[in-house]
Amino acid sequence: MPEHTIDETDCAMLKLLQEDGRASNVKLANTLNLSETPCWRRLKRLEKVGYIQAYQANLDRKRLGFGVLAFVEISFSTHTEEALVNFEQAVQKIPEVLFCHNISGESDYLLQVVSENLESYEKLSRNVIRRLPGVTSVKTSFSLKEIKASTKLPVAANSTHLG
């Protein structure tokens, strides 16, 4: 639960920044009907308390040559703290792994992985993923069609999640 509450103006600012992370303070202030100094202060507060973690460009994976998107289920036979920590540290170093989640259910982890093509994925799977510490089972599903891809969160001031 967040330690700091945010109001409707903060939520509107977060929505605007999710749409355009390069929006200038002048543009934000005008859109939010604020003067520039209070707008800048709000922005800095949202960054400081952690609502805004970073700014980045969203890149087109296909244009960059990553035609394969895979969802990889990882299972362990031994669930020692050391094995899990070693796995989590190792997976952080693999640039093709976009997301890694410790999950409930039959598998222990779910990875979202990009690769240039099936041949390059096979090499990554054989030489890297299957050799990660503690891994005993790897199940891969390939995305046939991407319907929606977003990192935008549904920000609403009346949400109980916001304070």
Protein Blocks (a to p, Z undefined) as FASTA:
>chain_A
ZZbdcdfklmmmmmmmmmmmmbcfklmmmmnopafklmmmmmmmmmmnomambdcddddf
klnopabccddddddfblcfklmmmmmmmmmmmmklmbdcddedjbfbdcddddfblmlm
mmmmmmmmmmpghiabdcddddfbdfbdcfbdcddfkbcklZZ
